[in-house]
């Protein structure tokens, strides 16, 4: 870890543009609602035994710490809301949900700034202790910026006996290295929510989803987009830790929930030998507050002689991990369970 303790902040500038369109009658298009996430779980390894183990792309031991995330949300010119959901409400909701990603420390750049200025104004009345009044200019500096543009669309599809309303939130975003202005990642994430209505040939709605509740559908679509963004960021910036011990199939490492691990997740264990990282196993990590324990699910079956000799020594010598540089790095980032429990379609 760098000694100057630089913090990594991501600025998320999200622009929201809402429009509505209709699909042709009797459209047979199948709409995917649940987002595709690239991650791994224990179920992927339940066959046991051994298999080839790979390290994730872009892993970096300097990033094996909680990253600092700052979020800014704005509306494009011509913003129109669904169901009386102003940009202020949607922005605050997204900022709140981002705070649930333990991979990041969220620094408020939206609603929290208003709260800070309100507190400063109150302290300026001199009714509080002046020795520890708030000082501006202490905000964290950014190493990276996450910026994106959001568009929101409502589509209607004729399904015969009923019509489907599809609410779509699309985010085109970039991650930029602020020191070099290099774009290190550019991608798109899309989230959807579906509602059903019953409409007469005349166009009159006679039942089903009440469009007065469109704001909830918009929020659900936004959360589905956020799942994709979080998953892609977790894959781009995987969390990790240094292994402190391996005994049998059990292992422990020096970072936990407060350092960025998100609940149970799969990790690749590897050894750093003379600058060469060699994967040796896949394990399921169960983080504590400041340390993680877990169980090795499969060992690497790569027939490389050095890898197999290392695995043999680890199994035979419980002190081996303490005597060598061994790390664990996440294979995909899980999403907060609240996102599945509170934002179902």
C-alpha positions as CSV (number, residue, x, y, z in Angstrom):
1,X,0.0,0.0,0.0
2,X,1.3,3.5,-0.8
3,X,2.6,5.3,2.2
4,X,1.1,8.7,1.2
5,X,-2.4,7.1,1.7
6,X,-3.8,8.5,-1.5
7,X,-7.5,8.0,-1.7
8,X,-9.3,7.0,-4.8
9,X,-12.5,8.9,-5.5
10,X,-14.9,8.3,-8.3
11,X,-17.0,11.2,-9.4
12,X,-20.3,10.0,-10.9
13,X,-21.9,12.7,-13.0
14,X,-25.2,11.2,-14.2
15,X,-27.4,13.0,-16.6
16,X,-31.1,12.0,-16.8
17,X,-33.2,12.3,-20.0
18,X,-36.7,10.9,-20.0
19,X,-38.7,10.1,-23.1
20,X,-41.6,7.8,-24.1
21,X,-42.1,5.7,-27.1
22,X,-44.4,2.8,-28.2
23,X,-43.6,-0.4,-29.9
24,X,-45.7,-1.6,-32.8
25,X,-48.9,-3.5,-31.9
26,X,-48.6,-7.2,-31.3
27,X,-44.9,-7.0,-30.8
28,X,-43.4,-10.4,-29.9
29,X,-40.1,-9.0,-28.6
30,X,-39.0,-10.7,-25.4
31,X,-37.7,-8.2,-22.8
32,X,-34.9,-9.2,-20.5
33,X,-35.6,-7.6,-17.1
34,X,-33.0,-9.2,-14.7
35,X,-29.5,-7.8,-15.5
36,X,-26.7,-10.1,-16.6
37,X,-23.9,-10.0,-13.9
38,X,-20.5,-11.4,-14.3
39,X,-19.5,-13.0,-11.1
40,X,-18.9,-16.4,-9.5
41,X,-20.5,-18.4,-6.6
42,X,-19.8,-21.5,-4.7
43,X,-22.4,-23.3,-6.9
44,X,-20.0,-23.0,-9.8
45,X,-17.6,-25.3,-8.0
46,X,-19.8,-27.8,-6.3
47,X,-18.5,-30.6,-8.4
48,X,-15.4,-30.4,-6.2
49,X,-12.0,-31.8,-7.2
50,X,-9.5,-29.7,-9.0
51,X,-9.8,-27.3,-12.0
52,X,-7.9,-24.6,-13.8
53,X,-7.8,-21.4,-11.7
54,X,-7.4,-17.9,-13.2
55,X,-6.8,-14.5,-11.7
56,X,-9.2,-11.7,-12.5
57,X,-8.2,-9.0,-15.0
58,X,-6.8,-5.7,-13.7
59,X,-6.1,-6.9,-10.1
60,X,-3.7,-4.7,-8.3
61,X,-2.4,-5.1,-4.7
62,X,-2.4,-1.3,-4.2
63,X,-6.2,-1.4,-4.6
64,X,-6.7,-4.0,-1.8
65,X,-8.4,-1.4,0.3
66,X,-11.8,0.3,0.4
67,X,-12.0,2.8,-2.4
68,X,-13.6,6.2,-1.9
69,X,-16.5,7.0,-4.2
70,X,-18.1,10.5,-4.7
71,X,-21.3,10.8,-6.6
72,X,-22.8,13.7,-8.5
73,X,-26.1,13.5,-10.3
74,X,-27.5,16.1,-12.7
75,X,-30.4,16.3,-15.2
76,X,-30.0,17.0,-18.8
77,X,-31.8,20.0,-20.3
78,X,-35.4,19.1,-21.0
79,X,-35.7,16.6,-18.0
80,X,-39.2,15.3,-17.5
81,X,-40.1,12.9,-14.7
82,X,-42.3,9.9,-14.5
83,X,-44.7,9.6,-11.6
84,X,-43.6,12.9,-10.0
85,X,-40.0,11.7,-9.5
86,X,-37.8,14.8,-9.8
87,X,-34.1,14.4,-10.5
88,X,-33.4,15.4,-6.9
89,X,-35.3,12.4,-5.6
90,X,-33.8,9.9,-8.0
91,X,-30.3,11.3,-7.4
92,X,-30.6,11.0,-3.6
93,X,-31.9,7.5,-4.0
94,X,-29.0,6.4,-6.2
95,X,-26.5,8.0,-3.8
96,X,-28.1,6.2,-0.9
97,X,-27.9,2.9,-2.7
98,X,-24.3,3.4,-3.7
99,X,-23.4,3.8,0.0
100,X,-24.4,0.1,0.5
101,X,-21.5,-1.1,-1.7
102,X,-18.8,-1.8,0.9
103,X,-16.2,-1.9,-1.9
104,X,-16.4,1.9,-1.7
105,X,-16.5,4.7,0.9
106,X,-19.1,7.1,-0.4
107,X,-18.3,10.8,-0.1
108,X,-21.4,12.8,-0.6
109,X,-21.3,15.3,-3.5
110,X,-25.0,15.9,-3.6
111,X,-27.5,15.9,-0.7
112,X,-24.7,15.7,1.9
113,X,-23.1,19.0,0.6
114,X,-26.4,20.7,1.3
115,X,-26.3,19.3,4.8
116,X,-22.7,20.4,5.3
117,X,-23.5,24.0,4.2
118,X,-26.5,24.1,6.4
119,X,-24.4,23.0,9.4
120,X,-21.7,25.5,8.5
121,X,-24.4,28.3,8.4
122,X,-25.7,27.1,11.8
123,X,-22.2,27.1,13.3
124,X,-21.6,30.6,12.0
125,X,-24.3,31.8,14.4
126,X,-21.7,31.2,17.2
127,X,-24.1,29.1,19.4
128,X,-21.7,26.1,19.3
129,X,-18.2,25.5,20.7
130,X,-15.9,27.6,18.4
131,X,-12.8,25.4,19.3
132,X,-14.0,22.5,17.1
133,X,-16.0,24.3,14.4
134,X,-16.1,22.8,10.9
135,X,-13.3,23.7,8.6
136,X,-13.7,23.6,4.8
137,X,-10.9,22.5,2.5
138,X,-10.5,19.1,4.1
139,X,-12.2,17.1,1.4
140,X,-10.5,14.1,-0.1
141,X,-8.7,14.5,-3.5
142,X,-9.5,12.2,-6.4
143,X,-7.2,9.9,-8.3
144,X,-10.0,8.7,-10.6
145,X,-13.3,10.0,-11.9
146,X,-16.4,8.1,-12.8
147,X,-18.7,10.1,-15.1
148,X,-21.7,8.9,-16.9
149,X,-24.8,10.0,-18.8
150,X,-28.2,8.5,-18.0
151,X,-31.2,8.3,-20.3
152,X,-34.6,6.9,-19.2
153,X,-37.2,5.6,-21.7
154,X,-40.7,4.1,-21.3
155,X,-41.7,1.7,-24.0
156,X,-45.1,0.0,-24.4
157,X,-45.6,-3.5,-26.0
158,X,-48.9,-5.1,-27.1
159,X,-49.1,-8.6,-25.5
160,X,-52.6,-9.5,-26.7
161,X,-54.7,-9.6,-23.5
162,X,-52.6,-6.9,-21.8
163,X,-49.9,-4.4,-22.6
164,X,-46.4,-4.2,-21.0
165,X,-44.8,-1.0,-20.0
166,X,-41.0,-1.3,-19.9
167,X,-39.0,1.3,-18.0
168,X,-35.4,1.5,-19.1
169,X,-32.5,3.3,-17.4
170,X,-29.3,3.4,-19.5
171,X,-26.0,4.6,-18.2
172,X,-23.0,5.3,-20.5
173,X,-20.0,5.9,-18.3
174,X,-16.2,6.3,-18.2
175,X,-13.5,5.9,-15.6
176,X,-10.7,8.4,-16.0
177,X,-7.3,8.6,-14.4
178,X,-7.2,12.2,-13.3
179,X,-3.4,12.4,-13.2
180,X,-3.0,11.3,-16.9
181,X,-6.5,12.0,-18.3
182,X,-6.4,8.5,-19.6
183,X,-9.8,6.7,-19.9
184,X,-9.2,3.3,-18.4
185,X,-12.8,2.1,-18.8
186,X,-15.7,3.0,-21.0
187,X,-18.9,1.0,-21.0
188,X,-22.7,1.0,-20.8
189,X,-25.1,-0.4,-18.2
190,X,-28.8,-0.8,-18.7
191,X,-31.6,-1.6,-16.2
192,X,-35.2,-2.4,-16.8
193,X,-38.5,-2.7,-14.9
194,X,-41.8,-4.1,-16.3
195,X,-45.4,-3.3,-15.5
196,X,-48.6,-4.5,-17.1
197,X,-51.8,-2.6,-18.0
198,X,-55.1,-3.4,-19.7
199,X,-55.9,-1.0,-22.5
200,X,-59.0,-0.9,-24.7
201,X,-58.7,-0.5,-28.5
202,X,-59.7,3.1,-27.9
203,X,-56.6,3.5,-25.9
204,X,-58.3,3.9,-22.5
205,X,-56.6,2.1,-19.6
206,X,-59.1,0.0,-17.6
207,X,-56.8,-1.9,-15.2
208,X,-53.4,-3.2,-14.1
209,X,-50.5,-1.0,-13.1
210,X,-51.4,2.6,-12.1
211,X,-49.2,5.0,-13.9
212,X,-49.5,7.3,-10.9
213,X,-46.9,4.9,-9.4
214,X,-44.4,5.3,-12.2
215,X,-41.7,6.7,-9.9
216,X,-41.3,3.2,-8.2
217,X,-40.9,1.6,-11.6
218,X,-38.2,4.2,-12.5
219,X,-36.4,3.5,-9.3
220,X,-36.4,-0.3,-9.9
221,X,-35.0,0.2,-13.4
222,X,-32.3,2.5,-11.9
223,X,-31.3,-0.1,-9.3
224,X,-31.0,-2.8,-12.0
225,X,-28.7,-0.4,-13.9
226,X,-26.7,0.2,-10.7
227,X,-26.3,-3.5,-10.2
228,X,-24.6,-3.8,-13.6
229,X,-22.3,-0.8,-12.9
230,X,-21.4,-2.1,-9.4
231,X,-20.6,-5.5,-10.9
232,X,-18.5,-4.1,-13.7
233,X,-16.6,-1.8,-11.3
234,X,-16.0,-4.7,-8.9
235,X,-14.6,-6.7,-11.8
236,X,-12.5,-3.8,-12.9
237,X,-11.2,-3.0,-9.4
238,X,-11.3,-6.3,-7.5
239,X,-10.8,-6.2,-3.7
240,X,-8.1,-8.4,-2.1
241,X,-6.2,-9.2,1.0
242,X,-3.0,-10.9,2.2
243,X,-3.4,-14.4,3.3
244,X,-2.3,-14.8,6.9
245,X,-2.6,-18.6,7.2
246,X,-3.8,-21.8,5.5
247,X,-4.6,-24.9,7.5
248,X,-6.1,-27.8,5.5
249,X,-8.9,-26.3,3.4
250,X,-9.3,-23.2,5.7
251,X,-7.6,-19.9,5.1
252,X,-7.6,-16.4,6.7
253,X,-6.5,-13.0,5.5
254,X,-5.9,-9.5,6.9
255,X,-8.9,-7.5,5.5
256,X,-12.6,-7.7,6.0
257,X,-16.0,-6.1,5.6
258,X,-14.8,-2.6,6.7
259,X,-12.0,-2.8,4.1
260,X,-14.3,-3.5,1.1
261,X,-15.3,-7.2,1.1
262,X,-19.0,-7.6,0.3
263,X,-20.4,-10.5,2.2
264,X,-19.6,-14.1,1.1
265,X,-17.8,-14.1,-2.2
266,X,-15.5,-16.2,-4.3
267,X,-11.8,-15.4,-4.3
268,X,-8.7,-16.7,-6.2
269,X,-5.7,-17.4,-3.9
270,X,-2.3,-16.9,-5.4
271,X,1.3,-16.7,-4.4
272,X,3.6,-13.9,-5.4
273,X,7.0,-15.4,-6.0
274,X,9.8,-13.1,-7.4
275,X,7.1,-10.9,-9.0
276,X,5.3,-13.8,-10.6
277,X,1.7,-14.4,-9.5
278,X,0.7,-18.0,-9.6
279,X,-2.9,-19.0,-8.8
280,X,-3.2,-21.9,-6.5
281,X,-6.9,-22.2,-5.4
282,X,-10.4,-20.8,-5.5
283,X,-12.1,-20.3,-2.1
284,X,-15.3,-18.8,-0.6
285,X,-14.5,-15.9,1.7
286,X,-16.6,-15.0,4.7
287,X,-15.5,-11.5,5.9
288,X,-15.5,-10.4,9.4
289,X,-15.1,-6.7,10.4
290,X,-11.3,-6.4,9.8
291,X,-10.3,-9.9,8.7
292,X,-11.6,-12.7,6.6
293,X,-11.8,-16.4,6.9
294,X,-13.0,-18.9,4.4
295,X,-12.8,-22.4,2.8
296,X,-10.9,-23.5,-0.2
297,X,-13.3,-25.0,-2.7
298,X,-10.9,-26.3,-5.4
299,X,-7.2,-26.4,-5.9
300,X,-5.6,-25.4,-9.2
301,X,-5.1,-28.4,-11.5
302,X,-2.5,-26.7,-13.7
303,X,0.2,-29.2,-14.1
304,X,3.0,-26.6,-13.8
305,X,5.5,-28.3,-11.5
306,X,6.1,-25.2,-9.3
307,X,2.3,-24.7,-8.8
308,X,1.8,-28.3,-7.8
309,X,4.8,-28.3,-5.5
310,X,3.6,-25.1,-3.8
311,X,0.1,-26.7,-3.2
312,X,1.8,-29.8,-1.8
313,X,3.9,-27.6,0.6
314,X,0.8,-25.6,1.7
315,X,-1.1,-28.8,2.5
316,X,1.9,-30.3,4.4
317,X,3.1,-27.2,6.2
318,X,0.5,-24.9,8.1
319,X,3.3,-22.2,8.5
320,X,3.9,-22.0,4.7
321,X,1.4,-19.1,4.2
322,X,3.1,-17.0,6.9
323,X,6.5,-17.5,5.3
324,X,5.5,-16.5,1.8
325,X,3.5,-13.7,0.1
326,X,0.1,-15.2,-0.6
327,X,-2.9,-13.1,-1.5
328,X,-6.6,-13.6,-2.2
329,X,-8.5,-11.5,-4.8
330,X,-12.2,-11.3,-5.5
331,X,-13.8,-13.0,-8.5
332,X,-16.7,-10.6,-9.2
333,X,-18.4,-8.4,-6.6
334,X,-21.8,-9.4,-5.1
335,X,-24.5,-6.8,-4.8
336,X,-26.2,-5.8,-1.5
337,X,-29.1,-8.2,-0.6
338,X,-31.3,-5.2,-0.1
339,X,-31.3,-4.6,-3.8
340,X,-32.9,-8.0,-4.5
341,X,-35.3,-7.8,-1.5
342,X,-36.5,-4.2,-1.9
343,X,-36.5,-3.7,-5.7
344,X,-38.1,-6.8,-7.2
345,X,-40.0,-6.3,-10.5
